[in-house]
Amino acid sequence: MSDVVAIEAPAPDTAEPAASVYELIRDDIISGRLTANQKLIVADLAERFGTSTNPVREALHQLRGEGFVVMTPNRGARVRPMGADFIRDIYEIEVLIEPMLTRWFVRIATDEDIKIVEDLCVRMEQINYSDPPLHGELDTQFHHAMYHRHYNRHAVDLWWKHREILKAMSRRYPTSMARRVAVLKEHRDLLEAIKAHDEERAGAIVALHVEGSGKHIIGQMTTTPR
């Protein structure tokens, strides 16, 4: 019988870091080397990456938590299909969550909080997508600075999980010039709303921002040759 993922939590393995195995499997899913609905057999993955089975199990459980892997009792783990409908479902949920998180931030933001967000906005404008990985990291920090202290940890965790999926998917496709211009403008408009302590406008801008990013990914998925 094949060595497949069990649903119970895996035993820790201190000899080998699961993070590196996690990154390798995650990159294979994002790149399409591991295809939608492909069965993820622990023994095969361990052999492929030259590791023992425990780090693979840990990595698959982490990937399940982030939405990249589906686990079914008695059937093991499979790659979650990430088509246009899946991306649509995610951004529609985020259009509800992120404005709530943003409005709360506007209510409690100190001058120091606003300065942090402003500095990140300025840095993104300065690099102007000349370094896409750096832009992505700054963009994550920009939103994390607003959301990470929110009292609703379930909402924050769901935002993070969804952001990781959308960020991973966006890496597979080019960002159009029109979307780049829109992102920088939306960040700047959001910053101005925060500085004005206008929580309703800030929430509306974030909703537009999330929807635009989600629709752009779907558009690129349907038009970019693979």
ZIUR-V348835 format. One record per helix or strand of 3 or more residues. SS is the DSSP state (H for helix, E for strand). FROM is the first residue (numbers start at 1). LEN is the number of residues. If there is no record, write none. Layout:
# ZIUR-V348835
SS FROM LEN
SS FROM LEN
This chain:
# ZIUR-V348835
H 18 14
E 39 3
H 42 8
H 53 14
E 69 4
E 76 4
H 84 25
H 111 17
H 132 16
H 153 18
H 177 19
H 199 25
